[in-house]
Amino acid sequence: MLIEEARENGARYGKACEVVGISLRTLQRWKQGWLKDRRKGSSKAVTRKVPQETREEIISTCNEPRFRDLTPYEIIPQLLTEGRYLASESTVYRILREADQVHHRSELRIGHRHAKPPERKATGPNQVYTWDITYMGRTIRGLFYYAYVVKDIFDKSIVGWAVHEEGQEGGRP
């Protein structure tokens, strides 16, 4: 270290630190070992980490044929009635998530798409109607006029309209 070499040749620590471009206090911290890795992303020893053997036991238990179709929410109470405690429900979820096993656990229940609602098509006037509610501001803050408009979908013409001071029950004009 350059500073120690300068010190051996008779220089003071303060002047040697000045030449190198660090403060004397930084040098003192280095020598006393006070500088620890305090970055937020540094590796830390987790004292209550679930051991690897327990993790493997949790995964193998959740993959048993009788638990294969159940969630940890359902597995944990069954194990407790048998007198077995592996971990908390949230810990089991976390371990299964890390093992990429938090999906639909049933082979029967695979993801499916929901049916689209029926589409209404008008081939001529006066077949399909839609309605719209517009809130129009008043001079009193927080109070509105409610404008109801009924339209024909085919030609987008207004079939009827009404303006009310209060909203109608069920939202219909």
Secondary structure by P-SEA (a helix, b strand, c coil): caaaaaaaacccaaaaaaaacccaaaaaaaaacccccccccccccccccccaaaaaaaaaaaaccccccccaaaaaaaaaaaccccccaaaaaaaaaaaccccccccccccccccccbbbbbcccccbbbbbbbbbbcccccbbbbbbbbbcccccccccccccccccccccc
